[in-house]
Amino acid sequence: MAKRPVAIVTGASRGIGRAIALELASLGYDLVLNRVQQSPPQTKKEVEDRGSQCEFVQGDISCAEVRNQIVALTKRRFNRCDLLVNNAGVAPLKRADILEATEESFDRVLGINLKGPYFLTQKVANWMTEQKKSAEGRTRIFRIVNISSISAYTSSTSRGEYCISKAGVSMMTKLYADRLAEYDIGVFEISPGIIETDMTSAVKEKYDKLIAEGLTPIKRWGQPEDVAKAVGAVADGRLDFCTGQVINVDGGFHLRRL
């Protein structure tokens, strides 16, 4: 069994996922990364350059076969998993009013953003409880982090399927936090706000204006590293009595202001 802690990070090719992987490598984690594209991401080399071992699994986490491959490779290569970060997520291919949105888009977004993380967490959580039963496992702390969004509670009627998927991730966090507490497995939700990534590049002008006008108390875009630091705080054991907690990384967007 590997001596260093091991983390699985989905959607780790760029943006928030890349930043999370590099943060965990800096904290001494070895990593198993996942993304849809076939070739290993540049992130893998960057992780290895930081002294961590890194494996890669290609595939869409909405597919059971891919989820099985992720866990099987982690077992075979490291024989342990201390942290799961459910980061993989997609926006609708086309923004459409909820009165016109298609079932195909709904199924795609919900499959990747909610079904995939839900059942990957189930699989990893069962493995974590098995690890807890071993003499070595009893001395380790296991954690799960779900990356949700302010869209979990903020209406955006041109991408309803995305909002619903993230609301589901938020409830999923509560459910798993409750169920896994008896095993001392902490489950956390990190809720990013407006983060500067490829996904938000198409609406940059819109949000530049809104942020300047005071949409968020902290008047700047969030960066992927802001989200990664929150994951790092969980991974470093600083929040182990806070299971089920929602960590808002949104520049204060969640505040209700007069």
Steps between C-alpha positions, in 0.01 A plus 500: 500500500621849416626700797393839367132602497321450168229714342268444205415820313248498215493762226865577563620619160472877539353786699378409847590131467858577402539746788363243745740232376801730539387609846469138614840414354648787700346344813666166436221306332549250219221531245268320265362745245204463268377691198294429188777562246717202408849642547631558853469865596799729539390501863644150540851620415462807723398276790796268442735800479390577856620159618166318507413179321210540261278266299238587239165348404321624189124499481161648578408446865133468411598150380521224762787336314713814531423534872601138547824560311589799719460302820663185361809692386527677836484167682750334267750786500476631856266267694356798685284810454493768767319775311248519218442833325191501279587787270398385151215705362362642178273784394230451237639491149247770416329737740125465455198639681347236728185519286706378205778290658544147370488168678831406339676796660338428836615137492855596402546765768332302778692187406842663523435754776284294736458132416872450443614658829215337693596148401876558500463623857298190585775276363788688664314537830447125522870449435588760764289318759685179413832676546384627841468141619871428456753574770677752278176653380373571850773761545416686177244770427286471188329793329272573204463841334224592256541806280156656460423859397307811593267367229377250759282780641515775235244492220634512145210415272716459189689207655251337730651154470831630635330665799305185578813286477687719748203513737513122491871501583423721799245253637728210415762654729256511790388143442850356488619714792217359708547140389880490531538686829494173694815398313668837567503580127454872449299624202519863387344726239701776341282754321694712249360826373612679185834336426721597207529182292445381143138425592430863591707662223194541277328722760806694616378839378163452670653410837775760481221757496290335772797457734603863448143602589512308829360154424755363748628687805855408400522666161706255300466171318577191701798297385530120485764524771243653737293183472809280525601664828163408650549139391848518648362607837279190503779273376738637763262404781406850610124439482462147630227594752298678230349217295213609277631855492455723195807709425407799285780610269305780335631839606203537734231444235299288742451789743157661511553874487278808521 
